[in-house]
Amino acid sequence: MDTDSFEFLGIGIKKDNLFIPPDAITNFKETFEREILNAEIANTYSFEQIMKTYRSYAGGWINHYKKLCPDDFDRVEKEIVQYLDQYVEKHKTRKTIQKIFGYQRLTLSPPFLRIKTI
């Protein structure tokens, strides 16, 4: 963040707007990898259980940031959806993740799942 902005309660604040700070995006990604989807989780839990956890986490994150930072949310949503696609693609060689997701991909819009277009 630059000297014209500061962060309070996870929201970036500038004179003329509110924004989603970079560390909030990083925390989303780290939490996703650590607590929602990795090889161990994919081997242990069903697709339904993983999706229930993801929907709960992503839904809370979206409710918080979309309401408070609507002008910045579209940019961040594109970045996170791209990250989610890349994460699943990168790890799809692990049979468990490929078996769970196939052509489905996560998103930040309800129902939080979409079919990947080629």
C-alpha positions, 0 to 999 in steps of 0.5 A: 500500500502506498502512503496515501492509504491505510488498512483497517479491519481488512479493508484498504482505505484511500481518500476517495475509495475502499479497496481489497488489500493485497494481503487479503487476496494472499490470505484467501489463496493460502487458506484455500490451499491449506484448509480447503483443497490439497492432496490430503484433503482430496483423499480424505473428504468427498466432493460434497464436503469440500464444496460445502467448506469452500462455499462457506469460506468463499461466501463469507469472504464475498459478503465481506468484501463485495459489500464494503469494496464493490468498486474493487471487487470485480478486479479481485474476483477475476484474479481469484477465479484465474488463481482457482483455475490455475491451482486446479489445473496445476494439481490435476495431475494428482489423480485425487484432484482431477477425479474430484473436479474433472471439468468443473471449476470453482468460482466466486459466484453462487453456486461457486462451481462452473464447467470449464470452457476450453 
